[in-house]
Amino acid sequence: KSSKREPAMERVRALSCWPEGEEVSVKAVGDVREELLLGEGRTNQNFIVDVGSSRSFVRIGGDLPFFGVSRSREQAASRAAHAAGVAPAVRHTELPDAMVVEFVDGRALTEADMHAAAAEGPSSALLQAVVGTVKRLHAAPVPEALEAFQSEVGSVGWGGPHLAKWLAYAEDSSYSRLPILEGLREFIARLEAAAGPMGPAKFCHFDLLADNLVMRRDGGILLVDFEYSAPGQPLMDLAVLAMGCSLDEKEERNLLSAYLGADACEADVYRFKAIRVLAALRETFWGVTAELSASSALSPEEARSYADMNFEKFTSLRKEFESLAAASA
């Protein structure tokens, strides 16, 4: 791993933003992850940089065409999110592959944090902080660069432009290791019918896994990692969070109620369960894309394992949804 990191570390040291004559100390996030309680990227290399008394977080990674990841779009989304007060400041960017952001004095949330907060109820301080930040993102204007990507991909449903792109790639590649493609388009149509009509597209994160939520020491929540940001439906962000953390039925309802600002009714819960299946499908196809393209930071074995893990979630959530749909028919 250290030999693979070295070119990226040299790239970090050579960035033009560091003051001349100052020592630039660079550490890979993987080496200090437990000490600083940070998440670790799957499609880029992340570093902590100390220069004098200033600490920064640096992401190194080029465009990933198979994933629909554009670093210029990610940078635009990161700047817009900071302007909305929900993300760290972007200090410096250098295309094609570098972004330097303010280091947040705090820690990444864990799935255990989300389980505890959601189990406590909609009024949980942490849950309120999380949904408050997410709602502020959704209320911010959609950056022009993200709207351009939406236009490029074309008409998409609840799953957003990346799922549409990844699914088409799997179909074009005649993917068959996992038994997922047969009848899938028809099932997606059923899920989207259950999710209901889409509202106006909002500024969405689309990758709200627990470790992309950072809790500051004052208890405030910031969002990081905007490489999959796109115009989308707000409840899809919430579904990615619920699915990624494997929230149980009560926890999921509490998260939804906190976001809605009122107790979720049965119709709300039914819609949300359909959207959560789409979230699991989206994460599965991220793994499939990693497996087929071999262009993520994961090894081939890790990519297959990631696809398998999320396919298992998708299968389980699909059964749960179909049982609920049959009961309500």
Salt bridges, closest charged atoms under 4 A:
GLU6 OE2 - ARG13 NH1 3.42
GLU10 OE2 - ARG13 NH1 2.70
ASP31 OD1 - ARG5 NH1 2.96
GLU40 OE1 - ARG33 NH1 3.78
ASP50 OD1 - ARG55 NE 2.74
GLU74 OE2 - ARG59 NE 2.85
GLU74 OE1 - ARG71 NH1 2.78
GLU94 OE1 - ARG11 NH1 3.14
GLU94 OE2 - HIS92 NE2 2.73
ASP97 OD1 - ARG11 NH2 2.81
ASP105 OD1 - ARG217 NE 2.78
ASP113 OD2 - ARG107 NH1 2.72
GLU171 OE1 - ARG185 NH2 2.72
ASP218 OD1 - ARG216 NE 3.13
ASP225 OD1 - ARG59 NH2 3.04
GLU227 OE1 - ARG59 NH2 3.61
GLU227 OE1 - ARG71 NH1 2.68
ASP237 OD2 - HIS138 NE2 2.78
GLU251 OE1 - HIS115 ND1 2.77
GLU252 OE2 - LYS273 NZ 3.36
GLU252 OE1 - ARG276 NH1 2.54
GLU266 OE2 - ARG253 NH2 2.78
GLU283 OE2 - ARG42 NH2 3.23
GLU291 OE2 - ARG177 NE 2.62
GLU301 OE2 - ARG304 NH2 3.99
ASP308 OD1 - ARG177 NH2 2.79
GLU320 OE2 - LYS273 NZ 2.78
GLU320 OE1 - ARG276 NH2 3.26
GLU322 OE2 - ARG190 NH1 3.37
GLU322 OE2 - ARG318 NE 3.48
